[in-house]
């Protein structure tokens, strides 16, 4: 946390008067000293939702056969997710590709196509935490063989961010008041308050590609996410009466 005291020289004015309002040769009005402080706030939240990237990848000697096999498995995955309680608008196709699988000769001969690979990717939104593990297990059981990413996040992200901001402001003001007392005065009116960067309360996890379904449920632990925000502020410094 950075804290600094800013005192303006008497010869520098905070707001310059228009030229027409200044008397020739008159010194500029003095500017009251200021105190500046910054604060870093934190708020903790438990994730209760998730985004899962699930894909089905199939191989066959022809593109049509690979596509048909892929469509059958992906339909089974989607139907199973819907049966678990995942709404239709929470399942989105994110990628679909058909690629030839090439074989290269060691002698440098002409490469030849030995098959085709079809990949169909889905983004699944789990609006309840208790749906995450069953959704993963069900997708694997029905033919999904690639889970690229799992993101945990909270539906209370905005609430946590505001609580973090309040904490940051409170810390900045407490530091400024401490400096003001140590300098023999107190804080005056607030001149400026600016929020800084926010750390998003999302926990992305890179998940290794899974090639087989497990009989037991996949363990998913939410943990806690820390939301951090920062603010910077300036106050007038009011010297104690002499």
MARFI-890500 format. One record per atom (N, C-alpha, C): x, y, z negated. Coordinates in steps of 0.02 Angstrom, whole numbers, plus 50000, padded with zeros to 5 digits. Each point is the difference from the previous one (the first is absolute). Layout:
<pts>
XYZ;...
</pts>
This chain:
<pts>
500434994150000;499575005950000;500455006150000;499895004650047;500415006050003;499625005849971;500345003849959;499705005849967;500475005850008;499745005750016;500445005850006;499645006249976;500375004749975;499755006549979;500205004950054;499535003850024;500135004850053;499895007049972;500515004250000;499945007049979;500165004450060;499555004450016;500095004550056;500385006349978;500465002350039;500365006149985;499525005950002;500155005149961;499545005749997;499965003650066;500494999350042;499995003650063;499624996550054;499664994349987;499634996350051;499274999849980;499565002050044;499295000249983;499674993750025;499494997649963;499624994150019;499585001450061;499655005650000;499605002050057;500255006850023;500255000450059;500265006450025;499435004750015;500055006249978;499495004950015;500075002450072;499455001950032;500055002850068;500465006050000;500315001350056;500475005550004;499675006649984;499365000850019;499645006249988;499875001249926;500024994549960;499835000749929;500635000949957;500594999650029;500625000749963;500285007050008;500205002849944;500305006650001;500724999350024;500235004750041;500694999750024;500495000149941;500454995250000;500504999849948;499774996949935;499354998249995;499754997049938;500214992749996;500244997749942;500204992949994;499384995650001;500064993950026;499424995450001;499804998149929;499364998349994;499744998149934;500334993549977;500154999449936;500314993849975;499524994150003;500274994350008;499614993850002;500114996249935;499454997649971;500054996349938;500364993450012;500404997749953;500344993550007;499484994350003;500204994750032;499554994350009;500334993649974;499594995249987;500234993449981;499714994950050;500444995950027;499794994950048;500154993149971;499564995350011;500094993249976;499684995150049;500264993950000;499724994750042;499814994149955;499504996350021;499784994349961;499864994050044;500184994149975;499854993750034;499484996249960;499424998750029;499464996649965;499934992850022;499744995949956;499894992950015;499314997849976;499734995250036;499374996949981;500034992850024;499754995549960;500024992850017;499314997550018;499994995750049;499364997250024;500114992850019;499504995849990;500054992950018;499664999050068;500364997250049;499694998950066;499404995349995;499495001750039;499404995850000;499774998350071;500405001850050;499844998550070;500634998050037;499904997550061;500594997850038;499855000350075;500545000750038;499994999150073;500474994350016;499764995450041;500394994150017;500064999550076;500604999050024;500124999050071;500064992550013;499514997250035;499964992850013;500014998850075;500374995050022;500024998550071;499974992550012;499724998350057;499994993150024;500434999750063;500494995550000;500444999250058;499964992850025;499884999350064;499934993350030;500454999450061;500184993850015;500434998650058;499674994450041;500085000550067;499754994850045;500385000650065;499924995150043;500365000050063;499725005150050;499375001949990;499705005150043;499735005649956;499955006050030;499745005849963;499274998949981;499634996850044;499294998849985;499914995449941;500404994749997;499954995349945;500215003249934;500545003950002;500225003449940;499485005049976;499685003650047;499495004949983;499384996749970;499804994350030;499414996549975;500114997449929;500594997149989;500164997549933;500025005649949;500285005750021;500055005749955;499315002749983;499575000550051;499335002649988;499614995749951;500074993450007;499644995449955;500235000849928;500665000549990;500265000749932;499835006849971;500075005250040;499865006749974;499275000949983;499564997050040;499285000349984;499874996549934;500334994449988;499914996549937;500255004249941;500565003550010;500265004449948;499515005549984;499755003350051;499535005649990;499364997749966;499724994350024;499384997549970;500104998349926;500584997249984;500144998349930;500075006249957;500335005150026;500075006349963;499335003349988;499574999850051;499335002849992;499614996149947;500074993449999;499654995949951;500235001549929;500635002149993;500265001749934;499735006649973;499735004150045;499745006549978;500355005950030;500464998850048;500345005650034;499525002650054;499845006449997;499525002950048;500305000450070;499565000250050;500235000250069;500435006150015;499825005849970;500395006050013;500665000249963;500144994849961;500644999649965;500484995150034;499804997550058;500424995650040;500125003350068;500635001550016;500165003750061;500554996450038;499894999050065;500534997350042;500535005450011;500624998549984;500545004950007;500484998550057;500024993850023;500464998350054;499774993650034;500124999750065;499884993850038;500514999850056;500374994450004;500524999650052;500044992950027;500184999650064;500144993650034;500695000650030;500464995749978;500695000550022;500244993250026;500375000050056;500284993750023;500584997849955;500064993649991;500554997349961;500524997350049;500595003050000;500504998550051;500524995149973;500274996150047;500554995549984;500595001950045;500585001049968;500595002250036;500514994350002;500264998450059;500504994850007;500685002549976;500384995449971;500665001849976;500475001750058;499864997250058;500445001250058;499855006550036;499535003949974;499845006450031;499514999450057;499624994650003;499524999250053;499405004549990;499554999750047;499405004249997;499564997949941;499815004749957;499564998249944;499314998050026;499684995549962;499344997850021;499515000449942;499375000850018;499475000449951;499814993049977;500034998949934;499834993449974;499345000149961;499725005949991;499375000549964;499825007349988;499465001049962;499765006749986;499845000549926;500115006049973;499865001449929;499485005549997;499464998649965;499475005049990;499975001949927;499995006549986;499975002549931;499415004749994;499594998949949;499425004149987;500055002349927;500075006649989;500105002749933;499385003549973;499894999349935;499435003249966;500255004149941;499665005649988;500095003549937;499374998949959;500094997349940;499444998349957;500025004649938;499445003349987;499945004449941;499624996149946;500344999049945;499684996649943;499785005449950;499355001249995;499755005349957;499954997949927;500124993649987;500034997649931;500644996049991;500325000949943;500644996749989;499924992449999;499424997649976;499924992849995;499894996750068;499975004050054;499934997250067;500674998850033;500535003049974;500644999950035;500274992950008;500094996549944;500284993250003;499554995250039;499344999949988;499574995650041;500035001650074;500065006450018;500035001850071;500644997350031;500555000649966;500634997350026;499964992450006;499764996749948;499974992650002;499534997650055;499425003350007;499524997950051;500275001150070;500345005650011;500285001350066;500534994850018;500434998349953;500514994950014;499694993250013;499484998449963;499684993550009;499664999350067;499795005750029;499634999850064;500455001250061;500655000649989;500445000550058;500455006050004;499925004949957;500465005649999;500694997649981;500515002350034;500684997849985;500495005749995;499765006149993;500445005649990;499655005349957;500305001649943;499765005549959;500575004949994;499945005750033;500575004650007;500065004949943;499445002049971;500055005149948;499384999849955;500125001549937;499465000749951;500105006749965;499505004350002;500035006549967;499485000349945;500235001449940;499545000849943;499915007449987;499385002149989;499875007049985;499395000549956;499855006149978;499465001049952;499465004550029;499384998549982;499445004350019;499995006449959;500415000349947;500035005849955;500625004250015;500234999850062;500625003550017;499935007649991;499445002950021;499915007249992;499975002049927;499654996049960;499965001449928;500694999749968;500404995050019;500674999349973;500455005850022;499925002350062;500405005650024;499855006449961;499365001249987;499825006049962;500254999749929;499974994149970;500274999349932;500755001250000;500344997750052;500725001150005;500165007450009;499595003550039;500105007250009;499915003849934;499484998149962;499885003249936;500604998949953;500284994150002;500584998449959;500605004350021;500095000850065;500565004050026;499935007349979;499405002750005;499895007049981;500135000949926;499754995349959;500105000549928;500744999949982;500404995850033;500724999649985;500355006450023;499815002650058;500325006250023;499855005749952;499395000649978;499815005449954;500354999249932;500044993749976;500334998949935;500745002150004;500344998450055;500695002150007;500065007650005;499545003050037;500025007350007;499885003449933;499534997449961;499875002949933;500614999349955;500344994350004;500604999049960;500545005150018;500095001150065;500505004950022;499805007049979;499365001650005;499785006749981;500125001349926;499844995149958;500125000949928;500745000749984;500414995850035;500725000349989;500285006750022;499705003250049;500225006550025;499715005849960;499604998449948;499735005249958;499375003250026;499594996250035;499385002850026;499484994650010;499555001150047;499474995350014;499825000250074;499604995450021;499784999850070;499445005150012;500045003250057;499455004350021;499564996450050;499735003750047;499544997050047;500374995550050;499644995150025;500274995450049;500055003650068;500584999750031;500115003350064;499964995350059;500214993849990;500014995250056;499994992949973;499624995750034;499974992949982;499934996150065;500514995750014;500034996450064;500104992649986;499614995850032;500084992849994;500514997550051;500364994849982;500504997250044;499784993650032;500484995750016;499844993750033;499694995149952;499564995950027;499694994749961;500264993350022;500134995649951;500174993150016;499364996050006;499884997250059;499374996550013;499934993949955;499404999149969;499904994249956;499844993750038;500434998250046;499914993850039;500614995749991;499904993749988;500554995349992;500024995450061;500455001550049;500054995450057;500484994349985;499804994150018;500424994149990;500094996750068;500624999150020;500134996150060;499944992649982;499574996650035;499874992949985;500304995750055;500394995249981;500314995550049;499464996150038;500154998450061;499524996250040;499874993249968;499374998349996;499804993849967;499794995050053;500254994149997;499874994950051;499554994449976;499834999949936;499584994649976;499575002549942;499414997349994;499545001949946;500174996149938;499895003249943;500124996849936;499344997949969;500024994749963;499394997649968;499795004549943;500495002849964;499845004449944;499905007150024;499675004049959;499865006950019;500645004249999;500065004450048;500585004450003;499985005049943;500525000349959;500005004849944;500155007150024;499565004749984;500095007050016;499935004049936;500525003549979;499985003949939;499985007550017;499525003749972;499945007150018;500535004549970;500214998649938;500475004449967;499715007049992;500435005049995;499805007049995;500375004150052;499665004950027;500315004750046;500075006849966;500585003050005;500115006649971;499935005350054;499565004749989;499905005650046;500395005949972;500455002750039;500425005749978;499875006150043;499925005649968;499925006450035;500465005149967;500155005350037;500425005249972;499685006850013;500155004749956;499775006950008;500575004749982;499975006050027;500455005349980;499575006249985;500215003849951;499585005749978;500445005749976;499715006150002;500335006049974;499515003949957;500265002549944;499615004249956;500375006649987;499635005149980;500325006049976;500294998649930;500575002949986;500294999549933;499835006449961;499704999149942;499805005749959;500475000349939;500445004949998;500465000649942;499605001649936;500274997849945;499685001549935;500065007449986;499475003049968;500045007149983;500585001549953;500325005750012;500565001949956;499775004849946;
</pts>
